[in-house]
Amino acid sequence: MRWNGGLLLGCQTFLNGSMVGSMLELKDITFSVGEESEVQNLLHQVSLYILPGSFTAIVGPSGCGKTTLLKVIAGISEPSQGKVCWQGRDLDEEDLEPSEIGYVPQFDIAYDLLNIQESMEAALRLRVGGLSVNQRHERINQILRKVGLDAIADRMVRVLSGGQKRRLALSLEMVSYPSLLLCDEATSGLDPKTEEEIVHLMHQLSREEDRIVLSVTHSLRHLRLYDSIVVLHQGHVAYHGTSHSLLHHFSVDSAEEVFPKLASRSPQEWHEAWIKRREACELKQKLLHYPSSKPSPTRSISEKQRSDDIEEKTHGPASMTDALRTPLKADKIMAGKVSQFTVLLGRRWRIFFRDRAQIWLHLALMFGFPCLVVIFALQGLPQVRNLSLDGDVNVIKQLMENIDFFRQATKVGTLVSGLVMFQVILLTLMGSNNSAREVASERLIFEKEKLAGLSPASYLASKVCFLSVFVAAQSIWMSVFVNLVCRFPGNLGVQIALLAMVNAAMTAVCLGISSIMDSAEKASLVSIYLVGFQLPLSGALLALPKGLGFLTKPFIAAYWSWSGVLQTMRDTRFYDVVRSVTQTDLSPIPLCVWVMGAHVLFGLFLAYIGFKQSQWK
């Protein structure tokens, strides 16, 4: 077909005027990595537009920049050059609202220990506010019916098949009825039948409320279902147009030949070839484009029949109830921070109580560690016998009594100091276990929920409340049990507070470590090293030189708790015998509290900074 220049310009002007306000447009997007001397462009001057209601595939060989392009559109990655426009807005100046976008990543975005209904309930309450209980249930049921999961809503996520998990991932993104749905390899690893069902489902979602659905895929089996195809080759756009024109553009007989054909020319050559045909391809897309709510005069009979077939395969025959075909309307009311906090905290406790391994581990540490402490003083602390003051005792006997007294005092002082330090170190170990994996193990789910509008402050508050229960229970039981068996002197309430603070300090710092590490294994390893660092430098088992001790003590939480607990015995003989066997200075209780409080605040600050940073893989 040959286009008349005036007609083409007129059609472009008319169509642009009617559609530009609601389309997605990328203008000369370049995304680079590496230092200035070794810059590598993962995307190179990518310019695209996607019309409302379009179902678009982004295809290309591995490493061509498909996922990078999707992340740039989502705002996860910032382009080095160019800009992304959505509904006429420059997203450099005005970000997408969380309710406007849904992002389905390659990894699973649901907790294995929740069921489908619970996962949907949490996702909806985290993203959308202002709904009653009945409205939430109605919306969840409507979405689950659309994706075909309503019959298994009570099934645990961990037992779902690959296809069911993909459907759940799409369902979770649909709770806010986004206008832009980005799917990264939503069909990877699926059998052909399930892959076809998922593609049909995404196609149907694009037909609701003029929603744009972009799907990154390696599969070329269902290109006929897409309104447009974007072919990337080493970061360059090699083609963007309808599936009908794809084979002609690459001069091949089947879609499977497209990728091998790309290797016959350089990425720049393919990009230049597409630029020459770009205007005609874009105009053809606009003329063939139709609104999702009803057929357009420009839509061919064959296309309409194909869509009807897809509708029937995805949702059943035309006689289905209207409830299944009701369009999902956009929702702009965001959930508040307090609401997000309560949802996160409730979900975390539900997951914990279903994780038997974690329950048994916490119980073993909580009740086992105090037993390790008291085995050294099952009969209680030995009493310190007074020196004889009888003047009639001969010198030899007096000397022997002095030697016996100092031997006993050394033994008792070492025992008391060691028991206190043993409690402190075991509580720091429990603190490490509390939080070392708390964030790192669910980091990708958190990143996904943060993109959907989750407040880092709400997330941090939920973690603090959850972990505080463990800190309190562990510290109180350790203090009470050891005191009951060993009969420690001093104020028990103050001792509990000082031991709780060292536990809280280590829990908070390890939470911060967990928030900045890219894997749970690394976070656990660093946290264990930190606990090991506490023991030799605590000042109780190794008397450091004065200058070195002055420099290291501020960073050793174990020292401050140990010192504070011993200070509670200041009015007893035990304090004197401890002071006689250690060269380490003991700090006053208020200073110990302030320093450990600073450790807690530092850990929480580090955690918040880690939560704010993006750590997508």
C-alpha positions as CSV (number, residue, x, y, z in Angstrom):
1,M,0.0,0.0,0.0
2,R,1.3,3.4,-1.0
3,W,0.4,6.4,1.3
4,N,-0.3,9.8,0.0
5,G,1.9,12.3,2.0
6,G,-1.0,14.7,2.7
7,L,-3.4,12.0,3.7
8,L,-0.7,10.5,6.0
9,L,-0.1,13.9,7.7
10,G,-3.8,14.5,8.1
11,C,-4.4,11.1,9.7
12,Q,-1.5,11.5,12.0
13,T,-2.8,14.9,13.1
14,F,-6.3,13.6,13.8
15,L,-5.2,10.5,15.6
16,N,-2.5,12.2,17.6
17,G,-5.0,14.8,18.8
18,S,-7.4,12.2,20.0
19,M,-5.0,9.8,21.6
20,V,-1.9,11.6,22.8
21,G,-3.4,12.4,26.2
22,S,-3.7,8.8,27.3
23,M,-0.8,7.0,25.7
24,L,2.7,5.9,27.0
25,E,5.5,7.5,25.1
26,L,9.3,7.0,25.3
27,K,11.5,9.6,23.8
28,D,15.1,8.8,23.0
29,I,15.7,6.7,26.1
30,T,19.3,5.7,26.7
31,F,20.3,3.6,29.8
32,S,24.0,3.3,30.4
33,V,26.1,1.4,33.0
34,G,29.8,1.5,33.9
35,E,32.4,4.1,34.4
36,E,33.0,7.0,31.9
37,S,35.9,5.1,30.3
38,E,33.9,1.9,29.9
39,V,30.3,3.0,29.4
40,Q,27.9,0.4,28.1
41,N,24.5,1.3,26.7
42,L,21.9,-1.3,27.7
43,L,19.3,0.8,25.9
44,H,20.2,3.1,23.0
45,Q,17.8,6.0,21.9
46,V,14.6,4.0,22.4
47,S,11.6,5.9,21.1
48,L,8.2,4.2,21.3
49,Y,4.6,5.1,21.9
50,I,1.9,2.7,23.1
51,L,-1.8,3.5,22.6
52,P,-4.4,3.1,25.4
53,G,-5.9,-0.4,25.5
54,S,-2.9,-1.9,23.8
55,F,-1.5,-5.4,24.5
56,T,2.2,-5.1,23.5
57,A,5.0,-7.7,23.5
58,I,8.6,-6.7,24.1
59,V,10.7,-9.5,22.5
60,G,14.3,-10.0,21.6
61,P,17.3,-12.3,22.4
62,S,18.6,-12.7,25.9
63,G,20.4,-9.6,27.2
64,C,18.9,-7.3,24.6
65,G,17.5,-4.9,27.3
66,K,13.9,-6.0,27.7
67,T,13.7,-6.1,31.5
68,T,15.8,-2.9,31.6
69,L,13.3,-1.2,29.4
70,L,10.4,-2.3,31.6
71,K,12.2,-1.1,34.7
72,V,12.8,2.3,33.1
73,I,9.1,2.6,32.3
74,A,8.2,1.6,35.9
75,G,10.6,4.1,37.4
76,I,12.7,1.5,39.0
77,S,15.7,2.6,36.9
78,E,16.5,6.1,35.9
79,P,17.4,6.6,32.2
80,S,20.7,8.2,31.4
81,Q,19.1,10.3,28.7
82,G,15.6,10.8,27.3
83,K,12.3,10.8,29.1
84,V,9.1,8.8,29.6
85,C,5.7,10.4,29.3
86,W,2.5,9.0,30.6
87,Q,-0.9,10.6,29.7
88,G,1.0,13.7,28.6
89,R,3.0,14.0,31.9
90,D,6.8,13.9,32.0
91,L,7.6,11.2,34.5
92,D,10.9,13.0,35.3
93,E,8.9,15.8,36.8
94,E,5.9,13.9,38.1
95,D,6.1,10.2,39.1
96,L,3.5,7.6,38.3
97,E,0.9,7.3,41.1
98,P,1.2,3.8,42.7
99,S,-2.4,3.1,41.8
100,E,-1.7,3.8,38.1
101,I,0.9,1.1,37.7
102,G,1.1,-2.7,38.2
103,Y,4.4,-4.5,37.9
104,V,4.7,-8.3,37.7
105,P,8.4,-9.2,38.1
106,Q,10.1,-12.5,37.2
107,F,10.3,-13.6,40.8
108,D,7.3,-14.7,43.0
109,I,5.7,-11.9,44.9
110,A,3.7,-13.7,47.5
111,Y,4.5,-15.4,50.8
112,D,4.5,-19.2,50.7
113,L,2.8,-19.5,54.1
114,L,-0.3,-17.4,53.1
115,N,-3.1,-18.6,51.0
116,I,-4.5,-16.9,47.9
117,Q,-7.3,-15.1,49.8
118,E,-4.9,-13.8,52.5
119,S,-2.4,-12.6,49.9
120,M,-5.1,-10.7,48.0
121,E,-6.5,-9.2,51.2
122,A,-3.1,-7.9,52.3
123,A,-2.3,-6.5,48.9
124,L,-5.6,-4.7,48.6
125,R,-5.4,-3.2,52.1
126,L,-1.8,-2.1,51.6
127,R,-2.6,-0.3,48.4
128,V,-6.2,0.9,48.5
129,G,-7.9,2.8,51.3
130,G,-11.5,3.9,51.9
131,L,-13.1,0.5,51.3
132,S,-15.5,-1.4,53.7
133,V,-15.0,-5.0,54.5
134,N,-17.8,-6.0,52.1
135,Q,-16.3,-3.9,49.3
136,R,-12.9,-5.5,49.8
137,H,-14.3,-9.0,49.6
138,E,-16.4,-8.1,46.6
139,R,-13.3,-6.7,44.8
140,I,-11.1,-9.6,45.7
141,N,-13.8,-12.1,44.6
142,Q,-14.3,-10.3,41.3
143,I,-10.6,-10.3,40.5
144,L,-10.1,-14.0,41.4
145,R,-13.1,-14.9,39.2
146,K,-11.5,-13.0,36.3
147,V,-8.2,-14.8,36.6
148,G,-9.7,-18.2,37.4
149,L,-8.5,-18.6,41.0
150,D,-11.8,-18.2,42.8
151,A,-12.3,-22.0,43.3
152,I,-8.9,-22.4,45.1
153,A,-8.8,-19.1,47.1
154,D,-8.0,-21.0,50.3
155,R,-5.1,-22.8,48.8
156,M,-1.6,-22.1,50.2
157,V,0.8,-20.2,47.9
158,R,3.5,-22.8,48.4
159,V,1.5,-25.6,46.7
160,L,0.4,-23.6,43.7
161,S,1.6,-24.6,40.2
162,G,3.6,-22.3,38.1
163,G,0.6,-21.1,36.1
164,Q,-1.4,-20.5,39.2
165,K,1.4,-18.4,40.7
166,R,1.5,-16.3,37.5
167,R,-2.3,-15.8,37.8
168,L,-1.9,-14.8,41.5
169,A,0.9,-12.3,40.5
170,L,-1.5,-10.7,38.0
171,S,-4.3,-10.7,40.6
172,L,-2.2,-8.9,43.2
173,E,-1.4,-6.2,40.7
174,M,-5.0,-5.7,39.7
175,V,-6.2,-4.9,43.2
176,S,-5.7,-1.1,42.6
177,Y,-7.0,-1.4,39.0
178,P,-3.9,0.1,37.4
179,S,-4.0,1.8,34.0
180,L,-0.5,0.5,33.1
181,L,0.4,-3.2,33.7
182,L,4.0,-4.3,33.2
183,C,4.7,-8.0,33.0
184,D,8.3,-9.4,33.0
185,E,8.5,-12.9,31.7
186,A,5.0,-13.8,33.0
187,T,4.9,-16.9,30.9
188,S,8.5,-18.2,31.4
189,G,8.9,-21.8,32.5
190,L,5.2,-22.7,31.8
191,D,3.9,-25.5,29.6
192,P,2.4,-24.5,26.3
193,K,-1.2,-24.8,27.4
194,T,-0.7,-22.7,30.6
195,E,1.4,-20.2,28.7
196,E,-1.5,-19.7,26.2
197,E,-4.0,-19.2,29.1
198,I,-1.8,-16.6,30.7
199,V,-1.4,-14.7,27.4
200,H,-5.1,-14.8,26.9
201,L,-5.6,-13.5,30.4
202,M,-3.2,-10.5,29.9
203,H,-4.9,-9.8,26.5
204,Q,-8.3,-9.6,28.3
205,L,-6.9,-7.3,31.0
206,S,-5.7,-4.9,28.3
207,R,-9.3,-4.7,27.0
208,E,-10.6,-3.2,30.3
209,E,-10.6,0.6,30.8
210,D,-8.1,1.2,28.0
211,R,-5.4,-0.5,30.1
212,I,-2.0,-0.8,28.6
213,V,-0.4,-4.2,29.1
214,L,3.3,-4.6,28.3
215,S,4.7,-8.1,28.3
216,V,8.4,-9.0,28.2
217,T,8.6,-12.5,26.7
218,H,11.0,-14.8,25.0
219,S,8.1,-16.7,23.4
220,L,7.0,-15.9,19.9
221,R,4.2,-18.5,19.9
222,H,1.3,-16.1,20.5
223,L,2.3,-12.9,18.7
224,R,-1.0,-12.8,16.8
225,L,-2.7,-11.9,20.1
226,Y,-0.7,-8.7,20.6
227,D,-1.7,-5.3,19.2
228,S,1.9,-4.4,18.7
229,I,5.4,-6.0,18.9
230,V,8.6,-4.3,20.0
231,V,11.7,-6.1,18.9
232,L,14.9,-5.1,20.7
233,H,18.4,-6.0,19.5
234,Q,21.3,-5.2,21.9
235,G,19.4,-2.2,23.3
236,H,18.2,-0.8,19.9
237,V,14.7,-0.9,18.6
238,A,14.7,-3.1,15.5
239,Y,11.0,-3.0,15.0
240,H,7.8,-1.8,16.5
241,G,4.6,-2.5,14.7
242,T,1.8,-5.0,14.3
243,S,2.3,-8.8,14.2
244,H,1.1,-8.7,10.6
245,S,3.9,-6.5,9.4
246,L,6.6,-8.3,11.5
247,L,7.4,-11.0,9.0
248,H,7.5,-8.6,6.1
249,H,9.9,-6.3,7.9
250,F,12.4,-9.0,8.6
251,S,11.7,-10.9,5.4
252,V,11.1,-14.2,7.1
253,D,8.3,-16.8,6.8
254,S,7.7,-17.4,10.5
255,A,8.2,-15.7,13.8
256,E,10.7,-18.3,14.9
257,E,13.1,-17.0,12.2
258,V,13.2,-13.4,13.6
259,F,15.9,-13.9,16.3
260,P,18.3,-15.7,13.9
261,K,17.7,-13.0,11.3
262,L,18.7,-10.3,13.8
263,A,22.3,-11.7,13.7
264,S,22.6,-11.0,10.0
265,R,22.9,-7.2,10.6
266,S,24.2,-4.9,13.2
267,P,21.8,-3.4,15.8
268,Q,22.4,0.0,14.4
269,E,21.5,-1.1,10.9
270,W,18.3,-2.7,12.1
271,H,17.4,0.4,14.0
272,E,18.0,2.6,10.9
273,A,15.9,0.3,8.8
274,W,13.0,0.6,11.3
275,I,13.3,4.4,11.4
276,K,12.7,4.5,7.7
277,R,9.4,2.6,8.1
278,R,8.5,4.1,11.4
279,E,5.8,6.6,10.3
280,A,4.0,4.1,8.2
281,C,4.1,1.4,11.0
282,E,2.9,3.9,13.6
283,L,0.0,5.1,11.5
284,K,-1.1,1.6,10.7
285,Q,-1.1,0.8,14.4
286,K,-3.3,3.8,15.1
287,L,-5.7,3.0,12.3
288,L,-6.1,-0.6,13.5
289,H,-6.4,0.4,17.1
290,Y,-9.8,0.2,18.7
291,P,-11.1,1.1,22.2
292,S,-11.2,-1.8,24.6
293,S,-14.8,-1.2,25.6
294,K,-16.4,-1.7,22.1
295,P,-15.4,-2.7,18.6
296,S,-14.2,0.2,16.3
297,P,-15.2,0.6,12.6
298,T,-11.5,0.2,11.9
299,R,-11.5,-3.3,13.4
300,S,-11.8,-6.1,10.9
301,I,-14.3,-8.9,11.2
302,S,-11.5,-11.5,11.6
303,E,-10.0,-9.5,14.5
304,K,-13.3,-9.2,16.2
305,Q,-13.9,-12.9,15.8
306,R,-10.5,-13.7,17.2
307,S,-11.1,-11.5,20.3
308,D,-14.4,-13.2,20.9
309,D,-12.6,-16.6,20.7
310,I,-10.1,-15.3,23.2
311,E,-12.8,-14.0,25.5
312,E,-14.6,-17.4,25.5
313,K,-11.3,-19.3,26.1
314,T,-10.4,-17.0,29.0
315,H,-13.7,-16.5,30.7
316,G,-16.1,-19.0,29.3
317,P,-19.1,-18.7,26.9
318,A,-21.0,-15.5,26.2
319,S,-23.8,-16.5,28.5
320,M,-21.6,-15.9,31.6
321,T,-22.9,-13.6,34.2
322,D,-22.3,-9.9,33.8
323,A,-20.3,-9.9,37.1
324,L,-17.4,-11.7,35.3
325,R,-17.4,-9.1,32.5
326,T,-17.6,-6.0,34.6
327,P,-14.7,-3.7,33.8
328,L,-12.3,-3.0,36.6
329,K,-12.3,0.8,37.2
330,A,-9.3,2.7,38.3
331,D,-9.0,3.5,42.1
332,K,-6.9,6.4,43.3
333,I,-7.5,6.2,47.1
334,M,-4.2,5.2,48.7
335,A,-4.0,3.3,52.0
336,G,-2.8,5.3,55.0
337,K,0.4,4.6,56.8
338,V,-1.4,3.4,60.0
339,S,-3.5,1.0,57.9
340,Q,-0.4,-0.3,56.2
341,F,1.4,-0.8,59.5
342,T,-1.5,-2.9,61.0
343,V,-1.7,-5.0,57.8
344,L,2.1,-5.6,57.8
345,L,2.2,-6.5,61.5
346,G,-0.8,-8.8,61.3
347,R,0.6,-10.6,58.2
348,R,4.1,-11.0,59.8
349,W,2.6,-12.7,62.9
350,R,0.5,-14.9,60.8
351,I,3.5,-16.0,58.8
352,F,5.5,-16.6,62.0
353,F,3.0,-18.8,63.6
354,R,2.8,-21.0,60.5
355,D,6.6,-21.4,60.3
356,R,7.2,-24.3,62.7
357,A,10.9,-24.3,62.2
358,Q,11.1,-20.6,63.3
359,I,8.9,-21.2,66.3
360,W,11.0,-24.1,67.5
361,L,14.3,-22.2,66.9
362,H,13.1,-19.2,68.9
363,L,11.9,-21.5,71.7
364,A,15.1,-23.4,71.8
365,L,17.2,-20.3,72.0
366,M,14.9,-18.6,74.5
367,F,14.8,-21.5,77.0
368,G,18.1,-23.2,76.1
369,F,20.4,-20.3,76.5
370,P,19.5,-19.4,80.1
371,C,20.2,-23.1,81.0
372,L,23.7,-22.8,79.6
373,V,24.3,-19.8,81.9
374,V,23.0,-21.4,85.2
375,I,24.9,-24.7,84.8
376,F,27.9,-22.8,86.2
377,A,26.1,-21.8,89.4
378,L,23.3,-24.3,90.0
379,Q,23.7,-23.9,93.8
380,G,23.7,-20.2,93.6
381,L,26.6,-17.8,93.8
382,P,29.1,-18.8,96.6
383,Q,29.3,-16.4,99.5
384,V,32.5,-14.4,100.0
385,R,33.9,-15.3,103.5
386,N,35.2,-12.4,105.6
387,L,38.8,-12.2,106.6
388,S,39.6,-13.0,110.2
389,L,40.4,-9.9,112.3
390,D,41.6,-11.8,115.4
391,G,44.9,-10.3,116.5
392,D,46.0,-13.5,118.3
393,V,46.2,-15.4,115.1
394,N,49.9,-16.0,114.1
395,V,51.4,-14.5,111.0
396,I,51.5,-17.8,109.1
397,K,47.9,-18.6,109.7
398,Q,46.9,-15.0,108.8
399,L,48.8,-15.2,105.6
400,M,47.2,-18.5,104.7
401,E,43.7,-17.0,105.4
402,N,44.6,-14.0,103.2
403,I,45.7,-16.3,100.4
404,D,42.5,-18.4,100.7
405,F,40.4,-15.2,100.8
406,F,41.9,-13.8,97.6
407,R,41.7,-17.2,95.9
408,Q,38.0,-17.3,96.8
409,A,37.4,-13.7,95.8
410,T,39.1,-14.3,92.5
411,K,36.9,-17.3,91.8
412,V,33.7,-15.6,92.8
413,G,34.5,-12.4,91.0
414,T,35.4,-14.3,87.8
415,L,32.2,-16.3,88.1
416,V,30.0,-13.3,88.6
417,S,31.6,-11.3,85.8
418,G,31.5,-14.4,83.5
419,L,27.9,-15.2,84.2
420,V,26.8,-11.6,83.5
421,M,28.9,-11.6,80.3
422,F,27.6,-15.0,79.3
423,Q,24.0,-13.6,79.5
424,V,25.0,-10.5,77.5
425,I,26.7,-12.4,74.7
426,L,23.8,-15.0,74.5
427,L,21.3,-12.1,74.3
428,T,23.3,-10.5,71.5
429,L,23.3,-13.8,69.7
430,M,19.5,-14.0,70.1
431,G,19.3,-10.4,68.8
432,S,21.3,-11.4,65.7
433,N,19.0,-14.4,65.2
434,N,15.9,-12.2,65.6
435,S,16.6,-9.8,62.7
436,A,19.5,-10.9,60.5
437,R,17.3,-12.4,57.9
438,E,14.2,-10.3,58.6
439,V,14.4,-8.0,55.7
440,A,16.9,-9.7,53.3
441,S,14.8,-12.8,53.1
442,E,11.8,-10.8,51.8
443,R,13.6,-8.0,50.1
444,L,12.2,-8.5,46.6
445,I,8.6,-8.7,47.9
446,F,9.2,-5.5,49.9
447,E,10.6,-3.7,46.8
448,K,7.5,-4.8,44.9
449,E,5.2,-3.5,47.6
450,K,7.2,-0.3,47.9
451,L,6.7,0.3,44.2
452,A,2.9,-0.1,44.8
453,G,2.9,2.6,47.5
454,L,4.1,0.9,50.7
455,S,5.6,3.4,53.1
456,P,9.1,2.5,54.3
457,A,8.1,4.1,57.7
458,S,5.2,1.8,58.1
459,Y,7.4,-1.2,57.1
460,L,10.0,-0.2,59.7
461,A,7.4,0.4,62.4
462,S,5.9,-3.1,61.8
463,K,9.3,-4.7,62.1
464,V,10.1,-2.8,65.3
465,C,6.8,-3.9,67.0
466,F,7.2,-7.5,65.8
467,L,10.8,-7.8,67.0
468,S,10.2,-6.0,70.3
469,V,8.1,-8.9,71.5
470,F,11.0,-11.2,71.0
471,V,13.4,-8.8,72.7
472,A,11.2,-8.4,75.7
473,A,10.4,-12.1,76.1
474,Q,14.0,-13.2,75.7
475,S,15.5,-10.6,78.0
476,I,12.9,-11.0,80.8
477,W,13.1,-14.8,80.8
478,M,16.9,-14.7,80.8
479,S,17.1,-12.3,83.7
480,V,14.4,-13.9,85.8
481,F,15.5,-17.5,85.3
482,V,19.2,-16.8,85.9
483,N,18.3,-14.7,89.0
484,L,16.0,-17.4,90.4
485,V,18.7,-20.1,90.1
486,C,21.9,-18.1,90.7
487,R,20.4,-15.6,93.1
488,F,22.1,-12.5,91.7
489,P,22.0,-9.5,94.0
490,G,21.0,-6.0,92.8
491,N,17.9,-4.5,91.4
492,L,16.2,-7.1,89.1
493,G,14.1,-4.5,87.2
494,V,17.2,-2.5,86.3
495,Q,19.1,-5.6,85.3
496,I,16.2,-6.7,83.0
497,A,16.2,-3.3,81.4
498,L,20.0,-3.3,80.8
499,L,19.9,-6.8,79.3
500,A,16.9,-5.9,77.2
501,M,18.8,-2.9,75.8
502,V,21.8,-5.0,74.6
503,N,19.4,-7.4,73.0
504,A,17.5,-4.5,71.4
505,A,20.7,-2.8,70.3
506,M,21.9,-6.0,68.5
507,T,18.5,-6.7,67.0
508,A,18.3,-3.1,65.6
509,V,21.8,-3.1,64.2
510,C,21.3,-6.5,62.6
511,L,18.0,-5.3,61.2
512,G,19.9,-2.4,59.6
513,I,22.5,-4.9,58.2
514,S,19.6,-7.0,56.8
515,S,18.2,-4.0,55.1
516,I,21.4,-3.2,53.2
517,M,22.5,-6.7,52.3
518,D,21.5,-8.3,49.0
519,S,20.9,-11.8,50.4
520,A,19.8,-13.4,53.6
521,E,22.9,-15.5,53.8
522,K,25.2,-12.5,53.7
523,A,23.2,-10.7,56.3
524,S,23.3,-13.7,58.6
525,L,27.1,-14.1,58.2
526,V,27.9,-10.4,58.9
527,S,25.6,-10.5,61.9
528,I,27.3,-13.5,63.4
529,Y,30.7,-11.8,62.8
530,L,29.4,-8.8,64.7
531,V,28.4,-11.0,67.7
532,G,31.8,-12.6,67.6
533,F,33.4,-9.1,67.6
534,Q,31.5,-8.3,70.9
535,L,33.1,-11.1,73.0
536,P,36.9,-10.4,72.9
537,L,36.5,-6.6,72.8
538,S,33.8,-6.4,75.5
539,G,36.4,-5.5,78.1
540,A,35.4,-8.3,80.5
541,L,37.5,-11.1,79.2
542,L,40.3,-9.1,77.6
543,A,41.6,-5.9,79.3
544,L,42.5,-3.6,76.4
545,P,45.1,-0.9,76.6
546,K,43.6,2.3,77.8
547,G,43.8,4.2,74.5
548,L,42.5,1.3,72.4
549,G,39.7,0.7,75.0
550,F,38.7,4.3,74.8
551,L,38.3,4.0,71.0
552,T,36.5,0.6,70.9
553,K,34.1,0.8,73.8
554,P,31.6,3.1,72.2
555,F,31.0,0.4,69.5
556,I,30.7,-2.6,71.9
557,A,27.2,-2.9,73.2
558,A,28.1,-6.0,75.2
559,Y,30.5,-3.9,77.4
560,W,27.8,-1.4,78.3
561,S,25.3,-3.9,79.3
562,W,27.9,-5.9,81.3
563,S,29.1,-2.8,83.0
564,G,25.6,-1.6,83.8
565,V,24.5,-4.9,85.3
566,L,27.6,-5.1,87.5
567,Q,26.9,-1.5,88.7
568,T,23.5,-2.7,90.0
569,M,25.6,-4.8,92.6
570,R,27.6,-1.8,93.7
571,D,26.3,-2.0,97.3
572,T,27.3,-5.7,97.7
573,R,30.5,-7.6,98.3
574,F,30.2,-9.1,94.8
575,Y,30.9,-5.7,93.2
576,D,34.2,-5.5,95.2
577,V,35.4,-8.9,94.2
578,V,34.5,-8.3,90.5
579,R,36.5,-5.1,90.6
580,S,39.4,-6.9,92.2
581,V,39.7,-9.4,89.2
582,T,39.1,-7.1,86.2
583,Q,41.1,-4.1,85.0
584,T,38.2,-2.8,83.0
585,D,36.6,0.4,84.1
586,L,32.9,0.1,84.9
587,S,30.7,2.9,83.5
588,P,27.7,4.4,85.4
589,I,24.3,3.0,84.6
590,P,22.9,6.2,83.0
591,L,25.8,6.4,80.5
592,C,25.3,2.7,79.7
593,V,21.6,3.3,78.9
594,W,22.5,6.3,76.7
595,V,25.1,4.5,74.7
596,M,23.0,1.4,74.1
597,G,20.1,3.7,73.2
598,A,22.3,5.3,70.6
599,H,23.1,1.8,69.2
600,V,19.3,1.1,68.9
601,L,18.7,4.5,67.1
602,F,21.7,3.9,64.8
603,G,20.4,0.4,63.8
604,L,16.9,1.8,63.1
605,F,18.3,4.7,61.1
606,L,20.5,2.3,59.1
607,A,17.4,0.1,58.5
608,Y,15.3,3.1,57.3
609,I,18.1,4.2,54.9
610,G,18.2,0.6,53.6
611,F,14.5,0.5,53.2
612,K,14.5,3.8,51.2
613,Q,17.2,2.5,48.8
614,S,16.1,0.4,45.8
615,Q,17.6,-3.1,45.7
616,W,15.9,-4.7,42.6
617,K,17.9,-7.6,41.1
